[in-house]
Each structure stands twice: as structure tokens, then as C-alpha cells.
Amino acid sequence: MSYTEPLLFVFFVLSFAGLCRIWRGRGQPKPVLLTSGLLGLFLSCWAPADWLFSRALELPYSKTGLPASDPQAIVVLAGDVAPPLRDLPVAMPDSSTYARCRYAAWLHQHWRPVPVMVAGGMGSDETPAYAQTMAHLLESAGIPPGMIWVEGKSRNTHQSAAFGAEMLRGRGINRIVLVTEADNMLRTELCFRKLGIMVVPAAFRRTDLTFSLRELIPGWPPLRRNERALHEYVGLLWYRLHGWI
């Protein structure tokens, strides 16, 4: 829990107390819009609501353990990578990209020593493609360079699946283990399946709920997770309308 999360709870309590006084008053309009907005903000920051909102995305991938299949390759798509800066002259993967690569490296070393394909462009003449940064991360984790395949042209999940499927089929591969977070898996898996690639999900970082005191207090982590879930729901609709899934 951060230092500001208790303050967020205090502000909610004060705001709801003020609303209760207004609702109990007579002879004045009821603050329906204000109440709805404050309630929506509370639910956006509340872990039980975050858990419920993510169920449709994560429930198909609730099982834990190693993938139950024999793949031909492991596939990892990029999240975000910060470009090199003057005072930090190396590209830095975000926490999502880092976790995906580390899990893929673990699967390669402890489960099946199959090739690992990384996908993600967004580079320029001055900065490397995201996939290049991911490849360096995999090498540092102990995967031989010859076992790493790089797709560095794509700019979104659909393109990563399209360019990646083309690369995989060119190498005689049609069955993969896909590594990503549980809330991101559905859209990514459907993209590859639409292109004829058999997918074995290797999902991680599921949204859990323990009903502890900390989770019953609104905070910033549920708000960030809700943003991810909303991104996925909108993405699923957008991809469906375009025929990509």
C-alpha cells in the first residue's frame, strides 16, 4: 500500500458523508449525477469491482501450472519499451514486457527448449525495435541467440500475429505456446487462431481476490488494472469489427 492510498479512502469517506447530508436535506435538488460519478470513481479504485470486471477476460485461463501440450515454439509479444535517453542510453522494457520475456525464458529452460519468437516493432532509425530489446533480454536470461526469432515490423497485436504467423509458417510451425498476462491472452490468442496457428495459452499474472482489509480499501492498483481490462474489452470489439478475431 502506498502512502497516498489511505488518503484516497479518507477523501471518499468525506465525499460520501457530504453526499449523505445533501440527500437527507429537503427542498433542494438531489445530486444524482454527482453521486453516480463518485460511485463510479469508487468502483474503479475498488479491488472487488476490479476482480469482477476482469472475470470474462481471465476466467478461461484460471488454471495454473505448465501448459499441457507439446509446442513447436514459444511466442512473446511486446508490451512497451522506453527508447534510449541521453542519461539512460539503453532501451528499457516496461514491467509487462519484462515479465513476459522472463516467463518465456523460464519455460524454455525448465519446460521445453524450443525456439522463442519475440514480436514488436515501433523502433526507428535511431532506436531498436521492441523485439530487439526483448531478444537481448532473452539472451541475458541464458537463451542462445540461435533459438531466438525476431519479428520487428509490427505496431499492434494484430500485426504481431499476422507477421508472426507468416514467420512461423515459413519455418514449418503451426503450434505455439503463447506467453502473456491473463487479461491480455484472449485477444492475442484469437488473433493467432484466426490466422490458423494452434495456440496453447501460458497465461500469468491473474487478478486474485482475498478480501483482505487492504483490498477492501480503494487504491491505485485496481484503477490501473481496470484501465487494462477496459483496453482489452474495447480492443476485442474493435478487432471483431475489423474481422481480425
N, C-alpha and C positions, 0 to 999 in steps of 0.2 A: 504494500500500500504506500502510495506517495504521500508527501506532506500536504498536498492540496486536496486529496480525496476527502478527508474529514470535513474540510471547508465546504466542499460541494454538497455534502449531506446536510450541513448546518444551513446553507443557503436554501436548500429545498424545504427543510422544515420551516424556516421563517416564511418562505413564499407561500407554502400551503396554509400556514397559520393565518397569514394575511387574507388569503382567498376565502378561508372559512368565515372570517369576520364579515367579509363583503356578502357572502351568500346568506348569512344569517340576518343581515340587515334588511330593513323594509323600505319600500318607497324608492328603490334605485334599481337600475338595470342589472341583470345577473351577468357576470363576466364569463360567458360561455367560451368565447374564443381564447381568452387568456387562460382559462382553466384547461382547455384542450391542448393548448401549446405547452403549458407547463407539465401536464401529464405526459405528453409525447416526449418531451425532453427527459423526464424522469425515466420512462421506459427505455429510452435509447441508451441510458447510462446504467441500467439495472441488469445484473448478470442473469437472473431467471428469464427475463424477456429476451436477452441475447441468446441464451441457450434454446429457447423455444423458436426463435426466428431462424436459427441455423439448422433445425432438425431436418427439414426437407432436403438440404444440401448434404448433410453429413450422415444421415441415418443409413444409407446404403453401404457406407464404409465404416460401420461401427466396430467391426471385428478387428482384433489386434493380432499380432504375430506376423510371421513371414508369409509372403504371397504363396498361394497354393497352386503353383504351376511351374513349368519349365520354360523360361523365356529364351529368346534369341538375343535380346539386347535390353538394356535399361535406358529409359528416356527421361531427361530432365529439362523442363522449360524454365527460362529465366523469369525472375520477378522484376527487380530493378537493380541497376548498377550505377553508382555515382561516378562520373568521369574524373580523371586525374585533375588535381588543382595545383596551383603554384606552390602552396605549402604542404600539399599531400600528393606527390606525383605518381600515385598508383590508383587504378580503378578499384572501387570498394563496393562489393556486393551488399545489398541490404540483407536484413536478417532472414527474410523468406528465401532468397536465392542461396544464401549460405547454408541454411538448414537443408534445403533440397539437395544440394551438392554433397553435403556431409552424409546424408542418409543414403544417397546413391552410392557413394564410396563405400559405406559400410556394407551395403548389400553386395557390392562387387567382391569385397574382401571376405565376407563371412557367410555368404549365401551362394551366389553363382558368379564365377569370374567371367562374365560375358561383357562385350563392349558396352560403353556408356556413350550415348549421344546427348549432347547439350545443344539447346536451340535458343536463339535470341540475337537479334541484330541491334539496331539503334545506335550503332557506332558511327564514326565519321572518319575523315582523312586524318584527324588528329587524335581520335580516341578509338580504342579497340571495340569490336562488337562485344555485346554482353557474353556471348558464348565463349569468346576467347578468355575473358576473365574467369568464367566458370571452368574452362579447361585447365587453366593454371591452378585453380583451387583443387581440382581433382588430382592433378599431378602432385601437388603438395601433400595430398592425403595418401599418396602411395600408388595411384593407378598409373600403369605405364602409358606414355604418350600414344603408343600404337593402338591402345584399346579405347582411345577417346576420339569420337567423331564430332565434328563441329559444324553446325548449321548456323551461319551468322548473317542471314539476309532478312529474316522475319521481323515484323514490327508489332505483331499481336499474336494471340493464342491461335487464331485460325490460320495465319500464315505459318506459324511454327509447326502446326500439324500438317499443313499442306506440303511445305518444303521438307519437313522431316520425313513424312511418309514417302515422298519421292526418293529421298536418300536411302531410306530403309529398303524399299523395294528394289532399288538398284543394287543392293548388297544381298538380295535374296531373303529378306527378313519381313515377316508379316505378323509376328507375335512378340509383344514387348511387355515389360513391366514399366508402368508409368509412375513416377515419383512426384508427388506434390501434396499440399495440405488437403485435409478432408473437405473443407468448404470450397476449394478450387477444383476438386477432382471431377465432378460431374460434367461441367462444361468442357474441360480438357479431354476427358475420356470420350465424350460424344463426338468431339471433333475428329479424333483419330478413327473411331469406329465408322464414322460417315465416309472416311476415305479407305475403308477396307482393311484397317490394321486391327488385329486382335489385341485387346488391352487387358492386362492383369493389374488392377489398382494396387499401389503401395502407398496408401494414404497415412498421414501422420498429423499431429497437432489438432486433435479433435477438441471441440468445446465441451468441457465437462462441468458438472454442477454438483456441488457437495452440500449446498445450503448452510455453509458456514456463515458466521457473522460478517466476515469480510465480503462475501458475495451478496449478502442482503443489503449492503450499503452501496449506493450508486457510485460509480467511479469512471475513470477514463478508459481502462482496458475494454469493458463491454462496448463503449462507444466506438472504439477503433474496430472491434470485431464486427459490430453491426454495420459499419461502413463497408467492410469486406463482403459481408453477406449481401448487402444491398447491391454492391457492384456485381456480384455473381448473378443475382436474380435479374437485374437489368441486362446483363450480358447474355444470359440464357434466352431471354425474349428477343434480343437483337439478333443473336445468332440463328434462332429459329426462323425469324422473319426473312433472313438472308439465305436460308437453306444450308447453313454450314453445319448444322447438327440434326 
